[in-house]
Amino acid sequence: MRLGLKERPAMVLFPALCAMDMLSYNDSGQLQLTEGGCYLTQQSVPTLAGYVGLEKSDPAVLEMVERLKHDGPLEAPSGIAYVKEGEGPSPMDDPEVARRLTLALAGRAQILAPIVADKLPKHNGHLVDVAGGSGFFTYEWLLVNPDATATVLDRPQVLAVAAECLFTFSQSGRHGAHTVPERVTFLPGDMLTDELPQTDLLLAASLFHDWPTETCQLLARRFADALVSGGELWVHDAFLDDTMDGPQAVTDYSAQLFWVTKGRAYSRNEYRQWFAEAGLMPSDKNSSTQMDYGLIWARKP
Ligand SMILES: C[S@@+](CC[C@H](N)C(=O)[O-])C[C@H]1O[C@@H](n2cnc3c(N)ncnc32)[C@H](O)[C@@H]1O
């Protein structure tokens, strides 16, 4: 790895360059320039280096280079979006910023939640929606599971917004929506350190992608511990191909996640390794939802 990149920036940059057909893996699994990628070198005649180099002094390009080199921003005095870790400041604990960031995701959740609710198991037990944000995934799931209950766990300032979303949901006039609030518990807490409630189903929606690999492994172990025997961990996210060379929509998204969070997009294979290490039995089935998102799951024996 001559660039000396750490794992996270390398796994953002190289899959993106593969998806753009600039790099590919050879038979020995080593990265090499593709025919198109060769035009990016100074030695190529003709070369694209001058054309691409028009952007070389752009402040955003220079900042991305710094972040790739340092595995994130050198300084983040007010914390990192969607991340609460340890005693450091978190935007998710600032009422105004937490509201803005939570509402920024609420539209996506509202669109995807009915599709996810339809694909999650039908159950009359309990769902824990960890880092549930606006809570829409929970509300929709409770609508199709009229005897079930659920807990939405997140930071207190986020849950204040989730409660407003629940009120609006309950007033929608949709069949059964008025029964949902009495079946929801809001649990303020820290998913990295607090004890998690025991549950039949645990949903991790757009959660792992905010965190580096070691934290994902820790979370997988914590979620496995929270499941009852026979319980299931469901992940809703955008996944890299297991070949780590696309799809381009997800490598682009991964670069955005790298820029604003501590994480990146991961492949299903990476998730399944964490689940197996945590003692879960990953299903090998893949299910897609919309917006390049999909579902995978694992069962506790
Ligand atoms: C990207 S959002 C996903 C929200 C929701 N699951 C969705 O798909 O719309 C990540 C969420 O993780 C929450 N979060 C971050 N660190 C946390 C922590 N240590 N404990 C609990 N929640 C946390 C954030 O407050 C935020 O709501």
The ligand as an SDF file (V2000), in Angstrom:
LIG
                    3D

 27 29  0  0  0  0  0  0  0  0999 V2000
  -27.6300    7.9850   10.2210 C   0  0  0  0  0  0  0  0  0  0  0  0
  -28.7150    8.1490   11.5820 S   0  0  0  0  0  0  0  0  0  0  0  0
  -29.8940    6.8620   11.2590 C   0  0  0  0  0  0  0  0  0  0  0  0
  -31.2620    7.1370   11.8100 C   0  0  0  0  0  0  0  0  0  0  0  0
  -32.3400    6.1200   11.4300 C   0  0  0  0  0  0  0  0  0  0  0  0
  -31.9800    4.7730   11.8290 N   0  0  0  0  0  0  0  0  0  0  0  0
  -32.6360    6.1770    9.9570 C   0  0  0  0  0  0  0  0  0  0  0  0
  -32.3070    5.2560    9.2190 O   0  0  0  0  0  0  0  0  0  0  0  0
  -33.2300    7.1790    9.5430 O   0  0  0  0  0  0  0  0  0  0  0  0
  -27.7660    7.5560   12.9150 C   0  0  0  0  0  0  0  0  0  0  0  0
  -28.3970    7.7500   14.2720 C   0  0  0  0  0  0  0  0  0  0  0  0
  -27.4800    7.2180   15.2470 O   0  0  0  0  0  0  0  0  0  0  0  0
  -27.6450    7.9490   16.4290 C   0  0  0  0  0  0  0  0  0  0  0  0
  -26.4920    7.7350   17.3100 N   0  0  0  0  0  0  0  0  0  0  0  0
  -25.2030    8.0830   17.0930 C   0  0  0  0  0  0  0  0  0  0  0  0
  -24.4210    7.7060   18.1080 N   0  0  0  0  0  0  0  0  0  0  0  0
  -25.2480    7.1010   19.0220 C   0  0  0  0  0  0  0  0  0  0  0  0
  -25.0270    6.4900   20.2850 C   0  0  0  0  0  0  0  0  0  0  0  0
  -23.7990    6.4090   20.8170 N   0  0  0  0  0  0  0  0  0  0  0  0
  -26.0930    5.9600   20.9300 N   0  0  0  0  0  0  0  0  0  0  0  0
  -27.3430    6.0330   20.3910 C   0  0  0  0  0  0  0  0  0  0  0  0
  -27.6060    6.5880   19.1880 N   0  0  0  0  0  0  0  0  0  0  0  0
  -26.5700    7.1130   18.5140 C   0  0  0  0  0  0  0  0  0  0  0  0
  -27.7660    9.3670   15.9210 C   0  0  0  0  0  0  0  0  0  0  0  0
  -28.3010   10.2290   16.9100 O   0  0  0  0  0  0  0  0  0  0  0  0
  -28.6440    9.1810   14.6840 C   0  0  0  0  0  0  0  0  0  0  0  0
  -30.0030    9.3710   14.9810 O   0  0  0  0  0  0  0  0  0  0  0  0
  1  2  1  0
  2  3  1  0
  2 10  1  0
  3  4  1  0
  4  5  1  0
  5  6  1  0
  5  7  1  0
  7  8  2  0
  7  9  1  0
 10 11  1  0
 11 12  1  0
 11 26  1  0
 12 13  1  0
 13 14  1  0
 13 24  1  0
 14 15  1  0
 14 23  1  0
 15 16  2  0
 16 17  1  0
 17 18  1  0
 17 23  2  0
 18 19  1  0
 18 20  2  0
 20 21  1  0
 21 22  2  0
 22 23  1  0
 24 25  1  0
 24 26  1  0
 26 27  1  0
M  CHG  2   2   1   9  -1
M  END
$$$$
